[in-house]
Amino acid sequence: MSSYIATELRKVIDVQSIVTVHYFEYAKNYVFEGERHDFWELLYVDKGEVEVMADEVGYRLKRGEMIFHKPNEFHNVFANGVVAPNLVVVAFVCPSPAMTYFEGKILKAGEDERELLARLVNEARDAFTTPLDDPGTVRMERASSSAFGSEQMIGMLLEQMLIRLVRRG
């Protein structure tokens, strides 16, 4: 008989599923009219800058900055007409109460967060056949063969980035 007692690990941020992963290279005049949905969405500016509306509040995001749109928050994005932006957009389901930290904030990604996002996008390219630059994507199609654990890695990378951002804040 063993006297060891396992300790269940607490998950303060638990990404339950990925809705979409995108990497967009938009034209300098790009306009997205907007949407509202029942899951979280992260928008990260990899190059250039964009204007974003989150409900009634407008923001200007520059390279290296990100915004999180909470569930059911109306949001849109448009380029400034001068610089063509590149964006990473990740939509995901995460009911964790700790996610309230991200509401209404613009956050600057450090080198570690940029690396995690790059790895997440690469894992998504491996795990799914859906083109990551199609704004009409509503469902990611699984690849018939992908690296072992690629979908789990996407969730773990996203959770790690979210935890790092909360710790830094």
Contacts in CASP RR format, 6 or more apart in sequence:
PFRMAT RR
TARGET T0000
AUTHOR 0000-0000-0000
METHOD contacts of the structure
MODEL  1
MSSYIATELRKVIDVQSIVTVHYFEYAKNYVFEGERHDFWELLYVDKGEV
EVMADEVGYRLKRGEMIFHKPNEFHNVFANGVVAPNLVVVAFVCPSPAMT
YFEGKILKAGEDERELLARLVNEARDAFTTPLDDPGTVRMERASSSAFGS
EQMIGMLLEQMLIRLVRRG
11 96 0 8 1.000
11 159 0 8 1.000
12 96 0 8 1.000
12 98 0 8 1.000
12 163 0 8 1.000
13 94 0 8 1.000
13 96 0 8 1.000
13 98 0 8 1.000
13 99 0 8 1.000
13 159 0 8 1.000
13 162 0 8 1.000
13 163 0 8 1.000
13 166 0 8 1.000
14 94 0 8 1.000
14 95 0 8 1.000
14 96 0 8 1.000
14 159 0 8 1.000
15 92 0 8 1.000
15 93 0 8 1.000
15 94 0 8 1.000
15 155 0 8 1.000
15 158 0 8 1.000
15 159 0 8 1.000
15 162 0 8 1.000
16 92 0 8 1.000
16 93 0 8 1.000
16 94 0 8 1.000
16 95 0 8 1.000
17 92 0 8 1.000
17 93 0 8 1.000
18 90 0 8 1.000
18 91 0 8 1.000
18 92 0 8 1.000
18 93 0 8 1.000
18 124 0 8 1.000
18 140 0 8 1.000
18 151 0 8 1.000
18 154 0 8 1.000
18 155 0 8 1.000
18 158 0 8 1.000
19 37 0 8 1.000
19 39 0 8 1.000
19 91 0 8 1.000
19 92 0 8 1.000
19 93 0 8 1.000
19 140 0 8 1.000
20 89 0 8 1.000
20 90 0 8 1.000
20 91 0 8 1.000
20 130 0 8 1.000
20 137 0 8 1.000
20 138 0 8 1.000
20 139 0 8 1.000
20 140 0 8 1.000
21 88 0 8 1.000
21 89 0 8 1.000
21 90 0 8 1.000
21 91 0 8 1.000
21 120 0 8 1.000
21 121 0 8 1.000
21 124 0 8 1.000
21 128 0 8 1.000
21 132 0 8 1.000
21 140 0 8 1.000
21 154 0 8 1.000
22 87 0 8 1.000
22 88 0 8 1.000
22 89 0 8 1.000
22 90 0 8 1.000
22 132 0 8 1.000
22 133 0 8 1.000
22 134 0 8 1.000
22 135 0 8 1.000
22 137 0 8 1.000
23 46 0 8 1.000
23 86 0 8 1.000
23 87 0 8 1.000
23 88 0 8 1.000
23 121 0 8 1.000
23 132 0 8 1.000
23 133 0 8 1.000
24 85 0 8 1.000
24 86 0 8 1.000
24 87 0 8 1.000
24 88 0 8 1.000
24 89 0 8 1.000
24 133 0 8 1.000
24 135 0 8 1.000
25 84 0 8 1.000
25 86 0 8 1.000
25 133 0 8 1.000
26 79 0 8 1.000
26 84 0 8 1.000
26 85 0 8 1.000
26 86 0 8 1.000
26 87 0 8 1.000
27 79 0 8 1.000
27 84 0 8 1.000
28 79 0 8 1.000
28 80 0 8 1.000
28 81 0 8 1.000
28 82 0 8 1.000
28 83 0 8 1.000
28 84 0 8 1.000
28 85 0 8 1.000
29 79 0 8 1.000
29 81 0 8 1.000
30 77 0 8 1.000
30 78 0 8 1.000
30 79 0 8 1.000
30 84 0 8 1.000
30 85 0 8 1.000
31 76 0 8 1.000
31 78 0 8 1.000
31 79 0 8 1.000
32 76 0 8 1.000
32 77 0 8 1.000
32 78 0 8 1.000
32 135 0 8 1.000
33 76 0 8 1.000
34 53 0 8 1.000
34 74 0 8 1.000
34 75 0 8 1.000
34 76 0 8 1.000
34 77 0 8 1.000
35 74 0 8 1.000
35 75 0 8 1.000
35 76 0 8 1.000
36 72 0 8 1.000
36 73 0 8 1.000
36 74 0 8 1.000
36 75 0 8 1.000
37 71 0 8 1.000
37 72 0 8 1.000
37 91 0 8 1.000
38 71 0 8 1.000
38 72 0 8 1.000
39 71 0 8 1.000
39 91 0 8 1.000
39 92 0 8 1.000
39 93 0 8 1.000
39 94 0 8 1.000
40 68 0 8 1.000
40 69 0 8 1.000
40 70 0 8 1.000
40 71 0 8 1.000
40 91 0 8 1.000
40 92 0 8 1.000
40 93 0 8 1.000
40 94 0 8 1.000
40 99 0 8 1.000
40 102 0 8 1.000
41 68 0 8 1.000
41 69 0 8 1.000
41 75 0 8 1.000
41 89 0 8 1.000
41 90 0 8 1.000
41 91 0 8 1.000
41 92 0 8 1.000
42 66 0 8 1.000
42 67 0 8 1.000
42 68 0 8 1.000
42 69 0 8 1.000
42 88 0 8 1.000
42 89 0 8 1.000
42 90 0 8 1.000
42 91 0 8 1.000
42 92 0 8 1.000
43 50 0 8 1.000
43 52 0 8 1.000
43 61 0 8 1.000
43 66 0 8 1.000
43 67 0 8 1.000
43 68 0 8 1.000
43 69 0 8 1.000
43 77 0 8 1.000
43 87 0 8 1.000
43 88 0 8 1.000
43 89 0 8 1.000
44 64 0 8 1.000
44 65 0 8 1.000
44 66 0 8 1.000
44 87 0 8 1.000
44 88 0 8 1.000
44 89 0 8 1.000
44 90 0 8 1.000
44 109 0 8 1.000
44 117 0 8 1.000
45 61 0 8 1.000
45 62 0 8 1.000
45 63 0 8 1.000
45 64 0 8 1.000
45 65 0 8 1.000
45 66 0 8 1.000
45 85 0 8 1.000
45 86 0 8 1.000
45 87 0 8 1.000
46 63 0 8 1.000
46 64 0 8 1.000
46 85 0 8 1.000
46 86 0 8 1.000
46 87 0 8 1.000
46 88 0 8 1.000
47 63 0 8 1.000
47 84 0 8 1.000
47 85 0 8 1.000
47 86 0 8 1.000
48 62 0 8 1.000
48 63 0 8 1.000
48 83 0 8 1.000
48 84 0 8 1.000
48 85 0 8 1.000
48 86 0 8 1.000
49 60 0 8 1.000
49 61 0 8 1.000
49 62 0 8 1.000
49 63 0 8 1.000
49 80 0 8 1.000
49 83 0 8 1.000
49 85 0 8 1.000
50 60 0 8 1.000
50 61 0 8 1.000
50 77 0 8 1.000
50 78 0 8 1.000
50 79 0 8 1.000
50 80 0 8 1.000
50 85 0 8 1.000
50 87 0 8 1.000
51 58 0 8 1.000
51 59 0 8 1.000
51 60 0 8 1.000
51 61 0 8 1.000
51 77 0 8 1.000
51 78 0 8 1.000
51 79 0 8 1.000
51 80 0 8 1.000
52 58 0 8 1.000
52 59 0 8 1.000
52 60 0 8 1.000
52 61 0 8 1.000
52 67 0 8 1.000
52 75 0 8 1.000
52 76 0 8 1.000
52 77 0 8 1.000
53 59 0 8 1.000
53 74 0 8 1.000
53 75 0 8 1.000
53 76 0 8 1.000
53 77 0 8 1.000
54 67 0 8 1.000
54 69 0 8 1.000
54 73 0 8 1.000
54 74 0 8 1.000
54 75 0 8 1.000
54 104 0 8 1.000
55 73 0 8 1.000
55 74 0 8 1.000
55 75 0 8 1.000
57 104 0 8 1.000
59 67 0 8 1.000
59 106 0 8 1.000
60 80 0 8 1.000
61 67 0 8 1.000
61 106 0 8 1.000
64 108 0 8 1.000
64 109 0 8 1.000
64 110 0 8 1.000
64 114 0 8 1.000
65 106 0 8 1.000
65 107 0 8 1.000
65 108 0 8 1.000
65 109 0 8 1.000
66 106 0 8 1.000
66 107 0 8 1.000
66 108 0 8 1.000
66 109 0 8 1.000
67 104 0 8 1.000
67 105 0 8 1.000
67 106 0 8 1.000
67 107 0 8 1.000
68 99 0 8 1.000
68 102 0 8 1.000
68 103 0 8 1.000
68 104 0 8 1.000
68 105 0 8 1.000
68 107 0 8 1.000
69 75 0 8 1.000
70 99 0 8 1.000
70 102 0 8 1.000
70 103 0 8 1.000
70 104 0 8 1.000
77 87 0 8 1.000
79 85 0 8 1.000
88 117 0 8 1.000
88 121 0 8 1.000
90 120 0 8 1.000
90 158 0 8 1.000
92 155 0 8 1.000
92 158 0 8 1.000
94 162 0 8 1.000
98 166 0 8 1.000
99 162 0 8 1.000
101 165 0 8 1.000
101 166 0 8 1.000
102 162 0 8 1.000
102 165 0 8 1.000
107 165 0 8 1.000
109 117 0 8 1.000
112 164 0 8 1.000
113 161 0 8 1.000
113 164 0 8 1.000
113 165 0 8 1.000
116 157 0 8 1.000
116 158 0 8 1.000
116 160 0 8 1.000
116 161 0 8 1.000
116 164 0 8 1.000
117 157 0 8 1.000
117 161 0 8 1.000
119 153 0 8 1.000
119 157 0 8 1.000
120 154 0 8 1.000
120 155 0 8 1.000
120 157 0 8 1.000
120 158 0 8 1.000
120 161 0 8 1.000
121 132 0 8 1.000
123 147 0 8 1.000
123 150 0 8 1.000
123 151 0 8 1.000
123 153 0 8 1.000
123 154 0 8 1.000
123 157 0 8 1.000
124 132 0 8 1.000
124 140 0 8 1.000
124 154 0 8 1.000
125 132 0 8 1.000
126 143 0 8 1.000
126 146 0 8 1.000
126 147 0 8 1.000
126 150 0 8 1.000
127 140 0 8 1.000
127 142 0 8 1.000
127 143 0 8 1.000
127 146 0 8 1.000
127 147 0 8 1.000
127 150 0 8 1.000
127 151 0 8 1.000
127 154 0 8 1.000
128 140 0 8 1.000
128 141 0 8 1.000
128 142 0 8 1.000
128 143 0 8 1.000
129 141 0 8 1.000
129 142 0 8 1.000
129 143 0 8 1.000
129 144 0 8 1.000
130 137 0 8 1.000
130 139 0 8 1.000
130 140 0 8 1.000
130 141 0 8 1.000
131 137 0 8 1.000
142 151 0 8 1.000
147 153 0 8 1.000
END
